[in-house]
Amino acid sequence: MADKRRMSLSFSMSQPEQKAAWDRLSAIRPGRRMDAVCRMINGYMEQRELLESIRNILREELTGVSVSKNHTQPKEAGDVGADVLGFLRALQEGDEIT
């Protein structure tokens, strides 16, 4: 006997998110829907876990870092730094950028 679990879902067409999910699932060929649903659920959960890990790393790395606002004059329109000009010049000339 196979170890299977069954779940029944009903989608409300008056709820935009549920209708969108139904439309996506209905577009999948019968016989392929279970695999698609599993990929969607697992992919979503993996993405959330990855995002949470990245947030934790950033919080850890930024602990103790202070950011101060530098009140300098805003650059005038067309004011381009030397490093940007050097980069653009290297692109035009085909030089390697280091």
N, C-alpha and C positions, 0 to 999 in steps of 0.2 A: 504494500500500500504506500503510495506517495505521500510525503509530508507536505501538504498544501494548506494554505489559509485563504479564505475568501473574504472579500470586502465589497460591499455594495455602496455606490455613490449615486446621489441624484443632484442634478445641476439645475439651478433656477435661472431661467432665461431672462428674468427681470433684474438679475444681479450682473452688472457688466463684467466683473472678474470671472464669475462662474460661466457666463456665456462665452467669454473668450477662451476659457479652458476647454469647454465643450467643443467649440469650433476647431480648436487645435487637435483635440483627440479624435474628433470625427473625421478629420482629414487624413488620419493615419490609417493605412490599410488594415482591415481586420486580420487578426493573426499576428500582427506586429505591434499591437497596442501595448501589451504587457511589457515588452522590452523597452518601448519608448517611455512609458510611465516610470519604469524603474530607473532608466537613464536620467530622466528629468528630476526625479526626487533625489537620487544620489548626487547628481551634479549640483543641484541647488544646495544641498547640505554641505558638500565639499567646498563650494564657493563661500558659504557662510563661515565655515570653520577656518578657511584660509584667510578671509577678511578679518576675522577675530584675532587670528595669530598675528597678522600684520599690525593690527591696532595695538596689540599687547607689546610687540617689539618696539613700535614707535613710542609708546608711552614709556617703556623702560629706557630707551635710548635718550629720550628728551627729559628724563627726570633730572632736575638740577640745572637745566639749561634755562637761562633767562633771556628774554627777547626784549630789547628796548626799541622804542620808536625813535628813529633818527629824523629829526626835523630839518631836512635840507630843502633847498629850493627845488621845485620840480624842474625837470629838464625841459628846455624849449623844444617845440616841434622841430624835427629835423636834426636834433642834437644826437649824434651817434658816437659811441665810445670808440677808442682806437682799436680795442680788441675785436669789436664787431667789424670794423672796416678791414682789419687784417684778415679776418676769417673770409669775408666776401672777396677780398683781393685774391686770396689763395684759391678760392673756388673758381674764380674767373681764369686764373693762370694755370689751374690744374695742379698746383703744388700740393704736397702732402701736408695735412694739418696735424700739428703736434700739440 
